[in-house]
Structures are given as C-alpha cells and as structure tokens.
Amino acid sequence: MPFQKNNKLGAKSFNEEPFDKSPVSFCVRKGVKEKLKAIPDWQERLRKLVDELIDDVGDSCQ
C-alpha cells in the first residue's frame, strides 16, 4: 500500500515554527557524537541551548 500525500493520519510536527531547510553543523571532539545521541530528546534540548546562547550573547553585545 503506497503512502498517500495529505493523509490525515500522517506524521504531525511537534514544532510551533518550521525548521530552516539548511541545517547547522559543527565538528566535535571524538566520542561526543555518540554520547550526545545517547541523551533522550537531545536534538530539542540542543536547540534550546543554542537559543539561550544567542540570547546571552545578544544581551552582552548591545
């Protein structure tokens, strides 16, 4: 059975606003990637930390 577009039972987004189509990536030290992926909900938690970092730096730059 093929997937039907706009199916009302399809996946729903948990986000209030859409993500940028171009991801941000950066290099980390050896072993960090595996440890990070072992943390439950790591992507959303990292997004919140990035938002906090931007807010903190934005406050000090003004």
NUKENU-708266 format. One line per field, with one value per residue: residue in three letters; x, y, z of N, C-alpha, C in turn. Coordinates in steps of 0.001 Angstrom, whole numbers, plus 500000, padded with zeros to 6 digits. Each point is the difference from the previous one (the first is absolute). Layout:
zaza	(ALA;...)
nxx	(X;...)
nyy	(Y;...)
nzz	(Z;...)
caxx	(X;...)
cayy	(Y;...)
cazz	(Z;...)
cxx	(X;...)
cyy	(Y;...)
czz	(Z;...)
END
This chain:
zaza	(MET;PRO;PHE;GLN;LYS;ASN;ASN;LYS;LEU;GLY;ALA;LYS;SER;PHE;ASN;GLU;GLU;PRO;PHE;ASP;LYS;SER;PRO;VAL;SER;PHE;CYS;VAL;ARG;LYS;GLY;VAL;LYS;GLU;LYS;LEU;LYS;ALA;ILE;PRO;ASP;TRP;GLN;GLU;ARG;LEU;ARG;LYS;LEU;VAL;ASP;GLU;LEU;ILE;ASP;ASP;VAL;GLY;ASP;SER;CYS;GLN)
nxx	(500844;499929;500943;498925;500257;500259;500516;498765;500421;500497;501295;499959;500191;501024;500514;500173;501290;499998;500725;501198;499931;500829;500494;500172;501267;500605;501313;500038;500448;500967;498983;500008;500104;500685;500713;500058;500181;500725;499985;498979;499336;501165;499306;498872;500668;500668;498840;499503;501058;499828;498699;500306;500887;499122;499071;500846;500432;498754;499797;501108;499478;498977)
nyy	(498821;500814;500842;500487;500970;500872;498832;500010;498772;500857;500116;500352;501256;499882;500567;501109;500017;500145;498936;500544;500152;500947;498797;500192;499956;499250;500083;498796;499934;499109;499216;501289;499695;498942;500760;500927;499080;499708;501325;499673;500144;499495;499777;499763;499252;499527;499918;499581;499194;499733;499907;499303;499322;499973;499701;499147;499590;499923;499584;499277;499813;500258)
nzz	(500000;498973;500383;500594;499131;500989;500371;500517;499726;499126;499899;501258;499734;500850;498930;500714;499670;498698;499705;500079;498706;500384;500330;501297;499643;500902;500035;500524;501241;499865;499707;499664;498726;500357;500827;499061;499061;501074;499905;500807;498876;499582;498913;500623;500861;498951;499347;501159;500116;498723;500195;501109;499291;499028;500898;500584;498837;499593;501265;499884;498795;500747)
caxx	(499156;500846;499684;499185;500293;498951;499225;499728;500669;501437;500814;499709;501159;499892;500582;499101;500440;500758;501452;500699;500301;501441;500398;501258;500827;501305;500824;500161;501106;499695;499164;498901;498810;499342;499449;498877;498865;499481;499152;498621;499530;501194;499915;499195;500748;501092;499396;499725;501285;500458;499186;500486;501306;499759;499435;501057;500978;499287;499899;501310;500506;499246)
cayy	(501179;501192;501127;501015;501350;500710;499049;500599;499192;500139;500549;501367;500729;500450;501332;501127;500670;499060;500037;500494;498882;499814;499707;500494;498870;500363;498858;499791;499101;498571;499408;500880;499702;498811;500363;500902;499231;499153;500833;500076;501288;500839;501044;501114;500610;500758;501195;500949;500543;500938;501208;500675;500566;501178;501025;500465;500767;501177;500941;500569;500748;501243)
cazz	(500000;499921;500881;499350;500459;500743;500775;501304;501012;499788;501090;500416;500513;501380;500050;499805;498783;499158;500027;498825;499099;499998;501373;500550;500410;500521;500396;501444;500330;499876;501036;500409;499192;500545;501315;499766;499477;501070;500861;499497;499491;499929;498978;500502;501098;499399;499397;501089;500442;498974;500167;501206;499671;499157;500876;500904;499235;499527;501120;500305;498846;499831)
cxx	(500890;499523;499208;500332;498768;499072;499805;500638;501518;500707;499638;501255;499737;500460;498947;500362;500876;501510;500526;500350;501485;500470;501314;500798;501338;500714;500118;501169;499543;499163;498803;498711;499224;499365;498771;498772;499392;499066;498595;499649;501153;499890;499224;500720;501153;499479;499723;501292;500552;499211;500459;501346;499844;499441;501076;500993;499363;499883;501336;500556;499303;500502)
cyy	(501243;501088;501040;501364;500615;499054;500579;499197;500088;500620;501457;500633;500433;501446;501068;500761;499048;500174;500613;498799;499681;499751;500666;498780;500516;498737;499949;499046;498544;499530;500844;499641;498818;500298;500888;499231;499071;500767;500052;501431;500997;501124;501217;500716;500848;501269;501060;500635;501016;501306;500804;500674;501277;501144;500596;500896;501281;501063;500683;500851;501339;501097)
czz	(500000;500966;499220;500585;500653;500750;501399;501143;499892;501199;500263;500575;501431;500144;499788;498735;499191;500156;498717;499129;499974;501445;500392;500429;500502;500464;501521;500230;499882;501194;500401;499267;500581;501354;499851;499542;501047;500941;499412;499577;499812;498991;500497;501137;499469;499338;501063;500506;498999;500101;501218;499733;499181;500841;500909;499270;499494;501075;500262;498861;499832;500884)
END
